[in-house]
Amino acid sequence: MIPSSVRSIGASAFNSSDIKSLVIGCGVETIAENAFAGNANMESVAITAQKPPTAPYTAFSNYSAKLYLQGGQDVIDAYYDAYTCWDRFTGYPMTVAQRIDGEGETSISGEPGDRIQLSATVWPADATLPQIFWRSTNPAVATVDNNGLVTVRKGADEGGCRIIASTLYADGPELVYDVNGSDESGIDVPVADVTVDGPMEVYSINGIRLGDSTEGLAPASTLCAGAAVSLKFL
């Protein structure tokens, strides 16, 4: 499977690799000589590039494989008219994905280190290329693996982040998740801003007694790792 981010496939790149079902993303523009030669058992080639990639007749050696293309007869004709290698195949139209369906909300919230498993499927179910590809627009905030497992890295205030599920289809559907991570610094309430009358005792959020006055105390974030102090009136 050649992802859509690939623009060129080099000479003899997959020569004699015993590929049976070849899938090429929409970004490929050139295929060099013997790139897929020697794959005698190849049964199908599916490619979503709307413009036929430049390729010599030696790019493939097995032209009995079915060529699946995204689009109608006009795209099939464009590939046939490109000659070199493409006119040696028999072209067939793909069943194209219309949308990507996900489970749950499309907003992700979590603390740094949290992991969230996302799930997505293409519709219709008989789409020729049902594969889902995941990417993060800001890996510093959240990353995602090939299976849709998101790991929150930082709070969303470090910058916007989206997790995107997409397909190999040209201009195909996408499913977008917004990441709303938590800020590690917590609530920062300056103790000096608290005004009270009468005797009191001042405690940190974890129960440590800090004194009987707020005077001279640092902001709460430095006292108790991001949580406000509590006051006990006597």
N, C-alpha and C positions, 0 to 999 in steps of 0.2 A: 504494500500500500504506500503510494507516494503522496504525502500531504500537500495541501494547496500552497504552502509556503515555498515549495521547491519550484524554481524557475527553469532549471536546466538539468538534464540527465546525461551524464558523461559517457564516453565511449566504453563499451564492454562492462558497464556498471553492474548489470545483472545477467551477464552472459553465463549460460549453463547453470542457472540457479534452481531449476526444476519448479518454476512458477506455473501453477495451474490456473489461478484466477488473479489477474492483474488489475489493480485499481489505481488510477492516476488522477490527482486533484486538478482543480481548474487553473492553477497558476503556471503549469508547465508550458514553456514556450518553445523549447528546443530539445530534441532527443538525438544523441550522437550515434555514430555507426556502431552496430553490434551491441547496442545497449541491452537488448533483450533476446539476442540471438542464442541459439542452443537450447531454448526451452521447448523441447519437442512435445511436451504434454500440456502446453498451454491451451485452455479451453475457452477462456473469455478475457476480453480487455474492456474495461469500463473507464471512460475518460470524460470529465465534465468541462474541459476547456471548450469554450464556444468557438474559438478560432483554432483551426488545426495546428498543432505544434509543427515546427519545421523538423523534418526527419527524413533520412535517406532510406532507400529500399532495404538496406542492410540492417536497419534498426531492429527488425524482427526476422525470424526465420520460419516461424509457423504462422501462416496466414489462413489456416482453417479455423482459427479461434473466432468466436463471435465478437463483434465490436459494438459495445453498448455506448450510446451517446445521449447527452442531455439536450433535449429539444426534438422538434419534429423533423419532417422530411427536408426542410431547408438546411438544417445542421448536417444531416446525413449526406445531402448533396454536396455541401461545402467540403466535407472530409473526402468524399469521392473525387471531387474536382481538384483536390490538393495533390493528387497523383503520388509520386515517389512511393511511400509505403501504404498510405491510407486507402488508396483505391484498390488495394489487393484484398482488403477485408470486405465482409458483408456487414453493413451497418444495421443496427436495431435501435429503436428509441427506448430510453429508460423510463421507468416509473419514478417520477420525481417527488421528493419530500415536500409537502405543503406547509408543515409546521413542526415544531418541536414541543412536546408536552412534558411538563415537569410535575413533581409532586410537592404539595405544600406551598408556602409563601415564597415570593421572589425577593424577600428581604432577609438577609442573614445577619444575626447579631451574635456576638460571642466575645469572650475574654481572650487575650493573647494566650496561645497554646491550645485553645479549643479546636476540636475537629468536627466538621459537619459533613455528612454524606449526602450528596445530591444525586438525584436520579432523573434521567430524561430519556424519552423515546421519540422517534420520528413518526409522523403520520403522513400518508397511510402506512399501515403495517407491512404492505407488500412493496414498499419503496425499494428500488434496486440497490441503493447504498444506505443502509440503516445506521451506519457508524456515526457515533457522536464524538466530537473533539472538544476538549475543555481548555480554556485559557483564562488567565487573570490579567486585568489591565494594570494592576499595580501589585507585583509580588511582594513589595515591602510591607503591604498591609495584609494581604492574604494570598496564599498559593493554592493551586489545585492540581491534582495528579490526573493521569489518563483515565481514571475510573470515576472522577467527579468528587473525590475526597478533598474537602477544603480545610486548610489549616490557617487559623487566624494568627497573624504575626504581630500586628500593632493596632492601636485604636484607629478608628476611621478618621479622626482629626489629623492623622499624619498625611492625609490625602485621600481623594476619592478612590474607590476600587469597585470593579464589577467582575463577576465571574460569568463567562460567556460560554454557552454550549452552541456548537455550530456543526455543519455537515460539510461534505466535500463538494456539494453542488455550487455552481456559480450563482452568486446572488441568492443563495439559499436562505432558509429561515434560521433565526437565532433565538435562543432563550437567554435572557439576561437576569442575573441576580445582583442586587445591590448589597454591598457589605457595609454594615453599620456596627463596627467593632466598638469595644469599650475603651475608655481612656484609663490607662494604668494609674494615673495620678489621683484618681478618685475625687472627692469633694474637698475643695480647699476653702475653708471658712476661717478667716483670721479671728483668733480668740479675742484680740483687743477690741473688736467691734461689738462685743457682747457687753451690754450695760445692765447691771442688776443692783438692787439695794438689799442690804442685810447680809449676814454671815453666810458663807457657802464653803463647799469643798469642791475642788476641780479634779476630775478623773479623766484619763485617756479612755478611748473606746474599749480597750482590753482590760480595763479595771485598775490601772495603775494610778495611785493618788499622786497628783502633780503639785498640790498645795491648797491654800485656802484663799487664793486670789488669782485673777487672770492677769494681773499686772506683770509685765515683763516676759510673758510667755510668747513663744514663737508661734507662727501660724500652725493650724492644726495639721497640715500635711507633713510638716517636719516633726511633729510630736508623735504622731501615731500612724505613720505610713499611709497617709491619704484619707483618714477618717476624722470626723469632727470630734472634739472633746465633749464630755457631758458634765453638767453642773448638778451638784446636790445641795439644795438649800437647807439650812439648819434652822 
